[in-house]
Amino acid sequence: MLLLSQDWNLLILYVLSAWKYVHGLPDWDDASHNAIKKQCFQTLAAQCMVAIKRKPFDSSSLEDLRKRLAMKYFGDRVFINRILNRLQYDFILIID
């Protein structure tokens, strides 16, 4: 629903909040049980990437978001690193 509303600020806030809850889910010995947690991280990361690509940012907003993402509880760094790399790319584009 947030993607459809195109409220990119609200979507980013949702992702930041939801990430903490997904991170708090247990890590199971059975890989199939952990697949749900990984899927949640993938979905949240994908939604965040859409918001980042579509929301016009100034350099201070990008830097603020990068810091907030870097300080959160991030279960799987692979997904968050993709987002941080995109923010870095966008930051370079704004500066140039």
C-alpha positions, 0 to 999 in steps of 0.5 A: 500500500505504501508503494502505491501511495508513493509516499516515499518518506513514509515508506522509508520510515516504515522500512526503518521501523519494520527492520528492527522487528524482523531483526528481532525474530529468532535465528533457527537451526533449520534453514527453511525456518530462517527463509521467512526472515530472509524474505522479509529483509529482501522485501524491506530492502527492495521497498527502501530501494524503490523509495530511494530511487523515486524520492528526490533527495538533497545531500543532507537528507541522503547523508542523514538516511545513510547514517540512520541505516548504518546505525540500525539493527541489521540482521543481514548486512548484504541487504543493507549494504545494497541500500547503502551503496545506492545512497553513496551513488546518489550522493556522488551524483548530487555533489557532481 
